[in-house]
């Protein structure tokens, strides 16, 4: 299992290949639907330093606010990344992200973006909200909480040995594209649709 | 007779079970899937992680998945009980469960785009009440997340692209297509609830009600039982695998129901449920004694 400390540089990311298991440690920022829309429609300089050379995690966590005001993540597995497909490549380019954590994979526009800017798609196991919350050691800061609500806010977190698999790399390879191609060929065969 | 507040207390307990305790038949199906995958493969590792997560959630009474979904609720109640009271009691239970982090604040006002913050809003939860002859009440809940809900599909037959005519073979073709279209995005290995017949609304409701069934049960209609087994087998031949990583475990179960249809319509409604089929049920006596179902 490879270890990756965030933030990191482009050369480190370029070494990662589809199928690699990686444990992430360091600073990560969360963001999903509202966040991507918000990030793309202006340059958000207050969050830009947290995105630069780090990764954005597609997640809508369950969060506990403690009496002294600090937050912890109670449950925090990945959400479906495909919804960010229209925005992701541009967000990566605009803010200098080195990767995305999510589930379900993304499409060709994002794959091109990963190649162009030197970034990877890191797949966390969907639904494993307890395993992944345990790897989130600290909530450091939050942006847009009042505006977007708990699931959609941008949470700055510190992770330790957060387990992911590279399913789209910076060289144009996508496990999702491969599986989609082979499974749809099998579907055509099962339904007798092949000419 | 329980008061509305007492019903709310019972319903919070049912939500806690649904959110944190995966039903044993689903757990068994996941273990069988893990054992069938190549050791060391991405598929096996994903299932290992899922199994660890299920145990952690169970032990800590914490949400299995952070997307605690839409609570889909079916209540059978004795003659004469107020369905407005039961619905209001369940809505309050959702707010209380959200405050306890058993649920995520999961309701967004679609005009203002603001999260209501307490988990409840028009249409969330969806509560179906039905009167029956027993003095007991029975409540069954599914927490259905958004990722898998987005993978649902509805077909109007005939469908030339799938060579799907208005018959059982056509239904089978639609369900398989829905599994293939979902890929790993609905958190495979998934559980399929399907319904043919009905209108566009009732068909989807019935497809979701099918998800209340245990994975190891048998459809009492022989043709549908055969179809369920065939689609399960063929769905797993697609090779999508856990999370869409590739592998042998794509679907854990297929459950199919049917409704009458209009002569002009033939809908096939498919609901995709993620592996975290958070299903809980309880039978509640007039004195408030609880018997857990599943």
Interface residues (C-beta under 8 A of the other chain):
Chain A: X19 X21 X34 X59 X60 X61 X62 X63 X64 X74 X75 X76 X77 X79 X80 X82 X103 X104 X105 X123 X125 X126 X127 X128 X129 X130 X131 X133 X134 X148 X149 X150 X151 X152 X163 X165 X167 X175 X176 X178 X179 X180 X182 X183 X184 X186 X187 X190 X191 X192 X193
Chain B: X42 X45 X46 X49 X50 X52 X53 X56 X57 X60 X62 X63 X64 X65 X66 X67 X68 X101 X103 X104 X105 X106 X108 X113 X114 X115 X117 X146 X147 X150 X162 X163 X173 X176 X177 X180 X183 X184 X185 X187 X234 X237 X238 X239 X240 X241 X242 X243 X244 X245 X246 X274 X275 X276
